[in-house]
Amino acid sequence: MKNFILINAVIFLLYGLGFLFFPEILSQFVTDAIPTSTSGLIDMRATYGGMSIAFAILLWYMQQNRHTIKPAIIAINLMVGGMALGRIAGIIIDGSANNMMYIYLFLEIVVVMLGLRLLSKLNASMQQK
C-alpha cells in the first residue's frame, strides 16, 4: 500500500516539476497547443506544477504514518477520480480529444480501481482485528 502511495507521489512530483519548469513543452505534448498568454503559462505552472508538487509532498508525508495510509489512498482516489470525471465531462461537452486524453483517462481509471481494491483490503483487515 505504501508503494501505491509512493508511486503516485513520484508521478505527481515529476508531472508537477515538468509543468513548473517546462510548461510549453508539456502542454504541447499533452494538449497539442501552448498557452498564448503569459498568464496562461503562469496558471499552468501554478496549477499543474505547484498543485501537483504539493500533492506529491502530502502523499509522501502521509505514507510515513500507518494511521494516514488509508486517508492517503482516499486522497489519491479523490484526486485522480476527479481528474477522470473532469476528463470524461470534457470529452462529452467539448467533443473529440487527442490520444493523450484517452491514455490519461485509461490510466486514471486504473489508478482508481487499484485504490479501491487497496481500500477494500484495508477495510477487510481492519474488520478482522
The 8 nearest C-alpha neighbors of each residue, nearest first, counted from 0:
[[1, 3, 2, 4, 117, 68, 72, 62],
 [0, 2, 4, 3, 62, 5, 68, 63],
 [1, 3, 5, 0, 4, 6, 7, 62],
 [4, 2, 0, 6, 1, 5, 7, 114],
 [3, 5, 1, 7, 2, 6, 8, 58],
 [4, 6, 8, 2, 7, 3, 1, 9],
 [7, 5, 9, 3, 8, 4, 2, 10],
 [6, 8, 10, 4, 5, 9, 11, 3],
 [9, 7, 55, 5, 11, 6, 10, 58],
 [8, 10, 12, 6, 7, 11, 13, 5],
 [9, 11, 7, 13, 12, 8, 14, 6],
 [10, 12, 14, 51, 8, 55, 9, 13],
 [13, 11, 52, 9, 15, 55, 10, 14],
 [14, 12, 16, 10, 15, 11, 17, 9],
 [15, 13, 11, 17, 12, 16, 10, 18],
 [48, 14, 16, 51, 52, 12, 18, 17],
 [17, 15, 19, 13, 18, 14, 48, 12],
 [16, 18, 14, 21, 15, 19, 20, 13],
 [17, 19, 22, 48, 21, 15, 44, 16],
 [20, 18, 48, 44, 16, 17, 15, 21],
 [19, 21, 17, 18, 16, 22, 44, 48],
 [22, 20, 18, 17, 24, 23, 19, 25],
 [23, 21, 18, 25, 24, 26, 20, 19],
 [24, 22, 26, 33, 21, 25, 27, 34],
 [23, 25, 27, 26, 21, 22, 28, 33],
 [26, 24, 28, 22, 27, 23, 29, 21],
 [25, 27, 29, 23, 28, 24, 30, 33],
 [26, 28, 31, 32, 24, 25, 33, 30],
 [27, 29, 25, 26, 31, 30, 24, 32],
 [30, 28, 26, 27, 25, 99, 31, 100],
 [29, 31, 32, 27, 26, 28, 97, 99],
 [32, 30, 27, 28, 29, 26, 33, 97],
 [33, 31, 27, 30, 26, 34, 28, 29],
 [32, 34, 27, 23, 26, 35, 31, 24],
 [35, 33, 39, 36, 40, 32, 23, 26],
 [34, 36, 33, 39, 37, 40, 38, 32],
 [37, 35, 39, 38, 34, 40, 41, 33],
 [36, 38, 40, 39, 41, 35, 34, 42],
 [37, 39, 41, 36, 40, 42, 43, 34],
 [40, 38, 36, 42, 34, 37, 41, 43],
 [39, 41, 43, 37, 38, 42, 34, 44],
 [42, 40, 38, 44, 43, 39, 45, 37],
 [41, 43, 45, 39, 44, 40, 46, 38],
 [42, 44, 40, 46, 47, 45, 41, 39],
 [45, 43, 19, 48, 41, 42, 18, 47],
 [46, 44, 49, 42, 48, 43, 47, 41],
 [45, 47, 50, 43, 48, 49, 42, 44],
 [48, 46, 43, 51, 15, 44, 18, 50],
 [15, 47, 49, 19, 44, 18, 45, 51],
 [50, 48, 45, 52, 51, 46, 53, 47],
 [49, 51, 53, 46, 52, 48, 47, 54],
 [52, 50, 15, 54, 11, 48, 53, 49],
 [51, 53, 12, 15, 55, 49, 54, 50],
 [52, 54, 50, 56, 55, 51, 49, 57],
 [53, 55, 57, 51, 56, 52, 50, 58],
 [56, 54, 8, 52, 58, 12, 11, 53],
 [55, 57, 59, 53, 58, 54, 60, 52],
 [56, 58, 54, 60, 55, 59, 61, 53],
 [59, 57, 61, 55, 60, 56, 8, 71],
 [60, 58, 56, 62, 57, 61, 8, 55],
 [59, 61, 57, 58, 62, 63, 56, 64],
 [60, 62, 58, 67, 63, 59, 64, 71],
 [63, 61, 68, 59, 64, 60, 1, 58],
 [62, 64, 61, 60, 65, 59, 67, 68],
 [63, 65, 66, 67, 62, 61, 68, 60],
 [64, 66, 68, 67, 63, 62, 69, 61],
 [67, 65, 64, 68, 69, 70, 61, 62],
 [66, 68, 70, 61, 65, 64, 69, 71],
 [67, 69, 71, 65, 62, 70, 66, 61],
 [68, 70, 72, 71, 67, 73, 118, 66],
 [71, 69, 73, 67, 72, 68, 74, 61],
 [72, 70, 74, 68, 69, 73, 61, 67],
 [73, 71, 75, 69, 74, 70, 114, 76],
 [72, 74, 70, 76, 71, 75, 77, 69],
 [75, 73, 71, 77, 72, 76, 70, 78],
 [76, 74, 72, 78, 73, 77, 79, 71],
 [75, 77, 73, 111, 80, 79, 74, 78],
 [78, 76, 80, 74, 75, 79, 81, 73],
 [79, 77, 81, 75, 80, 76, 74, 82],
 [78, 80, 82, 81, 76, 77, 107, 75],
 [79, 81, 83, 77, 82, 76, 78, 84],
 [82, 80, 84, 78, 79, 83, 77, 85],
 [81, 83, 79, 85, 80, 84, 86, 78],
 [84, 82, 86, 80, 81, 85, 104, 107],
 [83, 85, 81, 87, 86, 82, 80, 88],
 [86, 84, 88, 82, 83, 87, 89, 81],
 [85, 87, 83, 89, 88, 84, 82, 90],
 [88, 86, 90, 84, 89, 85, 83, 91],
 [89, 87, 85, 91, 86, 90, 92, 84],
 [90, 88, 86, 92, 93, 87, 91, 85],
 [89, 91, 94, 87, 93, 88, 92, 86],
 [90, 92, 88, 89, 94, 93, 87, 95],
 [93, 91, 89, 90, 94, 88, 87, 95],
 [94, 92, 89, 90, 91, 95, 88, 96],
 [95, 93, 90, 91, 92, 96, 89, 88],
 [94, 96, 90, 93, 97, 91, 89, 92],
 [97, 95, 100, 90, 94, 98, 101, 99],
 [96, 98, 99, 100, 95, 101, 30, 31],
 [97, 99, 101, 100, 102, 96, 103, 29],
 [100, 98, 102, 101, 97, 103, 29, 30],
 [99, 101, 103, 98, 102, 97, 104, 96],
 [100, 102, 104, 98, 99, 103, 105, 97],
 [103, 101, 99, 105, 104, 100, 106, 98],
 [102, 104, 106, 100, 101, 105, 99, 107],
 [105, 103, 101, 107, 102, 106, 83, 100],
 [104, 106, 102, 108, 103, 107, 101, 109],
 [107, 105, 109, 103, 108, 104, 110, 102],
 [106, 108, 104, 110, 109, 105, 79, 83],
 [107, 109, 111, 105, 106, 110, 112, 104],
 [108, 110, 106, 112, 107, 111, 113, 105],
 [111, 109, 113, 107, 112, 108, 114, 106],
 [112, 110, 114, 108, 76, 113, 109, 115],
 [113, 111, 115, 109, 114, 110, 108, 116],
 [114, 112, 116, 110, 111, 115, 109, 117],
 [113, 115, 111, 117, 116, 112, 110, 72],
 [114, 116, 118, 112, 117, 113, 111, 119],
 [115, 117, 113, 119, 114, 118, 112, 120],
 [116, 118, 120, 114, 119, 115, 121, 113],
 [119, 117, 121, 115, 120, 116, 122, 114],
 [118, 120, 116, 122, 117, 121, 115, 123],
 [119, 121, 117, 123, 118, 122, 124, 116],
 [122, 120, 118, 124, 119, 123, 117, 125],
 [121, 123, 125, 119, 120, 124, 118, 126],
 [122, 124, 120, 126, 125, 121, 119, 127],
 [123, 125, 127, 121, 126, 122, 120, 128],
 [126, 124, 122, 128, 127, 123, 121, 120],
 [125, 127, 123, 124, 128, 122, 121, 120],
 [128, 126, 124, 125, 123, 122, 121, 120],
 [127, 125, 126, 124, 123, 122, 121, 120]]
